């Protein structure tokens, strides 16, 4: 995730603040979260939530860098 954060900063565009914020949140959760946190939340629920946020991050990359907001 730190490489993703680095690339977002390097490609910094006018609409990249939200992308950087969400990427940073995911990065910090992965970096500082514990296995206990995951099992307390529930492994299946955690993985489902994680995948959903990854997909949202991918969509945000597309709307930030590839798609016009006017479409």
N, C-alpha and C positions, 0 to 999 in steps of 0.2 A: 504494500500500500504506500510506502514512502516514495517509491518510484512514481506511482500515480500522482501523488501530491506534487512531486517535483515537476512532472510534465505539465500539470495544470498551471502551476506558477509560471513555468517557462512559456506556455502558450497564452498567458494571461490576456484575456479579451475583456470587452466592456461588460459582458454578462456572465463572467466566470466566478463571481463572488459566491453565489449559492452553490455552485459545483464544488468549489474549494471547501466551503463550510461542511457540506455533506460528506465529502471524501475524508476530511479531517475527523469528523465524528466517527465514521466507520473505522478509520485507522486507529484512533485512540481506543475504541472499544476492543479491537483486536489486540492492540499492544498491551493494554493494561487490564483487560478482563481476565477472569480466572476460570478454570474448569468448573469450580464450584458454582460460579455465577451461571454458567451454561446449564448445569444440571439442576440448579434451583429453579431456573426458568422453564426447563424441560428441553431435552435435546431436540426433539422433533420440532417444537415451537421455535427454538432458537435458529435451527437450520432453515426453516421456512421463512422466518423473518429476515435472516441474513440474505437468502437468495432474493427475496423481494426487494431489499434495499440495493443489492447489486444490480438488479434489473432497472430499478429507478435511477441509479447512478449512470448506467449505460444510456438510458433515455435522455438524461440531463446532458450528457456529453454530446449526444446527437443534436439536441435542441440548442445547445450553447455554441457549437462549432460548425454544424453542418446544415441545419434547417433555419429558414427565416422565421422570425416570430410573427410575420404578417400572414403566413400561410394558414 
